[in-house]
Structures are given as C-alpha cells and as structure tokens.
Amino acid sequence: MPNPESESELQACSQPCWAKGVATVTVHGGGFNKTWTWEASKNPTAPSAITGTRDGKPLLSLEEKDRAPQGDRTSLP
C-alpha cells in the first residue's frame, strides 16, 4: 500500500477487541509508527474515546471531558 507520507510501504495491523469495547490500529512505515485507539462510549451522552499517536507522541485525543454542552433541550424548536 503506498504511503502518502513517503515512498515507503506501510504495514498496518488491527487488533479489534469488540467484546471489551476497544479497537486498536497500528501503522508502521517510512520511519514512523502510528497507533489509533477507539473505545466505545460508556453511556449514550458521553463521546467515544479516540486517541492517536505518532512515535509515542500525541496526535489527537477525544475523551469524556470533550463532551458537548447538553444545555436545556426543552427550549429547542
């Protein structure tokens, strides 16, 4: 598979553990290692937790504290 970040080839593997509500995808190639992890939401109002790292350094993170404000829904049209 061509690597958009370099001319090297990528190697990807996934390790889905859906029974535990977690899935991890790792990508190695072109002198880097990326890991993406998804964790199912613990309740209907909380976001799923998503993290991404490159060579062990954070790329992005979405977790419970990133929940959108809920506010008063009774005033919506």
Rosetta silent file (secondary structure, phi, psi, omega in degrees, C-alpha in Angstrom):
SEQUENCE: MPNPESESELQACSQPCWAKGVATVTVHGGGFNKTWTWEASKNPTAPSAITGTRDGKPLLSLEEKDRAPQGDRTSLP
SCORE:     score description
SCORE:     0.000 S_00000001
   1 L     0.000  128.935 -179.613    0.000    0.000    0.000 S_00000001
   2 E   -67.218  144.169  179.823    1.564    3.372   -0.922 S_00000001
   3 L   -97.348  118.953  179.644    2.382    5.665    1.955 S_00000001
   4 L   -66.389  -15.340 -178.870    1.115    9.226    1.476 S_00000001
   5 L   -93.104  -14.271  177.871    3.879   10.426    3.830 S_00000001
   6 L  -165.023 -178.700  179.242    6.759    8.837    1.908 S_00000001
   7 L   -86.766   -0.142  179.820    7.573    6.405   -0.850 S_00000001
   8 L   -71.363  169.208  174.086    7.889    3.534    1.650 S_00000001
   9 E   -95.630  147.839  177.800    5.302    0.837    2.048 S_00000001
  10 L   -92.866  150.661  168.736    3.002    0.767    5.029 S_00000001
  11 E  -123.232  126.457 -179.844    2.320   -2.155    7.273 S_00000001
  12 E  -127.025  144.374  174.063   -0.942   -1.988    9.191 S_00000001
  13 E  -141.975  146.423  177.075   -2.478   -4.332   11.667 S_00000001
  14 E  -118.561  152.941 -178.063   -5.648   -4.110   13.672 S_00000001
  15 L  -134.351   67.661 -177.398   -6.407   -5.693   16.968 S_00000001
  16 L   -69.540  134.932  177.848  -10.157   -5.402   17.451 S_00000001
  17 E  -129.567   59.467 -171.621  -11.389   -6.400   20.872 S_00000001
  18 H   -58.677  -30.474  178.763  -15.045   -5.554   20.409 S_00000001
  19 H   -61.767  -29.579  178.425  -16.144   -7.644   23.397 S_00000001
  20 H   -95.227   -2.388  178.707  -14.151   -5.234   25.543 S_00000001
  21 L    75.197   24.032 -178.306  -15.321   -2.221   23.535 S_00000001
  22 E  -133.008  140.558  173.064  -11.824   -1.286   22.324 S_00000001
  23 E  -134.960  140.607 -179.679  -10.164   -1.409   18.894 S_00000001
  24 E  -129.306  135.385  174.817   -6.562   -0.530   18.049 S_00000001
  25 E  -123.901  129.356  176.402   -4.955    0.031   14.646 S_00000001
  26 E  -117.048  142.521  179.698   -1.194    0.393   14.291 S_00000001
  27 E  -130.478  127.285  179.959    0.607    1.590   11.175 S_00000001
  28 E  -123.583  137.103  175.017    4.361    1.231   10.643 S_00000001
  29 E   159.521  158.825  176.778    6.361    2.540    7.721 S_00000001
  30 L    57.430   28.574  178.500    8.505    5.328    6.372 S_00000001
  31 L    80.530   18.308  178.102   10.348    5.650    9.664 S_00000001
  32 E  -137.255  163.085  174.293    7.252    6.195   11.814 S_00000001
  33 E  -133.075  123.425  177.006    4.808    4.260   13.970 S_00000001
  34 E  -116.762  142.664  176.754    1.220    5.424   14.401 S_00000001
  35 E  -131.747  128.414  177.262   -1.337    3.982   16.799 S_00000001
  36 E  -119.389  129.138 -179.450   -5.056    4.781   16.763 S_00000001
  37 E  -126.568  133.234  177.157   -7.279    3.535   19.578 S_00000001
  38 E  -120.352  133.291  176.369  -11.062    3.721   19.796 S_00000001
  39 E  -125.667  130.721 -178.286  -13.020    2.919   22.967 S_00000001
  40 L   -60.198  149.552  177.527  -16.794    2.656   22.998 S_00000001
  41 L   -62.214  144.963  179.371  -18.756    5.258   24.928 S_00000001
  42 L   -82.892  -17.201  176.882  -19.646    4.310   28.475 S_00000001
  43 L  -156.897  167.200 -173.847  -23.133    5.876   28.165 S_00000001
  44 L   -64.623  -19.026 -178.438  -25.344    7.480   25.480 S_00000001
  45 L   -99.992   -7.959 -179.381  -24.331   11.070   26.326 S_00000001
  46 L   -94.683  146.474  176.929  -20.569   10.552   26.507 S_00000001
  47 L   -74.854  156.456  170.033  -18.320   10.610   23.445 S_00000001
  48 L   -67.663  146.717  177.602  -16.336    7.579   22.371 S_00000001
  49 E   -87.378  128.213  178.663  -12.705    7.888   23.410 S_00000001
  50 E  -131.057  130.760  175.525  -10.328    8.204   20.442 S_00000001
  51 E  -132.176  148.272  176.198   -6.569    8.652   20.666 S_00000001
  52 E  -137.073  134.229  176.754   -3.887    8.875   18.022 S_00000001
  53 E  -131.059  154.020  173.019   -0.125    8.858   18.491 S_00000001
  54 E  -128.913  119.741 -176.649    2.877    9.049   16.181 S_00000001
  55 L    51.736   39.504  176.703    6.107    7.603   17.520 S_00000001
  56 L    80.766   -3.678  179.750    4.580    7.702   21.006 S_00000001
  57 E  -100.618  138.105 -176.832    3.742   11.424   20.826 S_00000001
  58 E   -61.060  135.621  171.132    0.079   12.518   20.932 S_00000001
  59 E  -102.678  -46.604  178.439   -1.588   13.496   17.650 S_00000001
  60 E  -159.216  161.346  178.917   -5.140   13.852   18.938 S_00000001
  61 E  -153.607  134.706  173.681   -7.403   12.851   21.765 S_00000001
  62 E  -130.167  122.515 -176.619  -11.156   12.890   22.293 S_00000001
  63 L  -144.297 -174.002 -175.340  -12.388   11.838   25.719 S_00000001
  64 H   -50.318  -42.491 -177.947  -15.101   12.362   28.331 S_00000001
  65 H   -65.265  -14.101 -179.429  -14.018   15.952   29.104 S_00000001
  66 H   -91.169   10.440 -179.884  -14.629   16.830   25.427 S_00000001
  67 L   -58.463  137.601  177.039  -18.366   16.189   25.731 S_00000001
  68 L   -68.347  146.718  177.359  -20.505   18.831   24.003 S_00000001
  69 L   -58.240  139.228 -177.175  -22.573   21.032   26.333 S_00000001
  70 L   -90.713  -42.331  176.405  -26.010   19.500   26.888 S_00000001
  71 L    59.923 -172.025 -179.618  -27.987   22.620   27.936 S_00000001
  72 L   -91.341  108.760 -177.518  -31.753   22.870   28.222 S_00000001
  73 H   -82.670   -8.653 -178.864  -33.293   20.898   25.373 S_00000001
  74 H   -72.105  -19.320 -178.090  -36.841   21.907   26.253 S_00000001
  75 H   -92.239    2.363  179.077  -36.358   25.301   24.583 S_00000001
  76 L   -74.923  148.328  179.452  -35.443   23.902   21.179 S_00000001
  77 L   -66.111    0.000    0.000  -37.964   24.382   18.370 S_00000001
